């Protein structure tokens, strides 16, 4: 259970980082 939850959290963090990078990139374009 713990490992599955940890993996899920890691996936969410990874997706969040990607989203933040995309948002920052769009802002940088402006």
N, C-alpha and C positions, 0 to 999 in steps of 0.2 A: 504493500500500500504506500509506504513512505517513498519508496523509489519512484513509483508511478507518479505520485503527486509532484515529487521533485522534478521529474522529467517534464511534466506538463508545465510547471512554473518556468523551467528553463526555456521551453518553447515559447511561452507567452512573452518572456523577457526578450527573447531573440526577435520576435515579431515586432514588439514595441520599439526596439532599437532601430529596426529597419524603417518603421513608420516615421520615427523621429528624424532619421537621416533624410528620408524623402521630403518631409516637411521643411527641414532646414535647407535642403537643396532648392526647393521651390522659393523659399524666402530669399535665398541668396541670388536667385535669378533676378528677382525684382530689384 
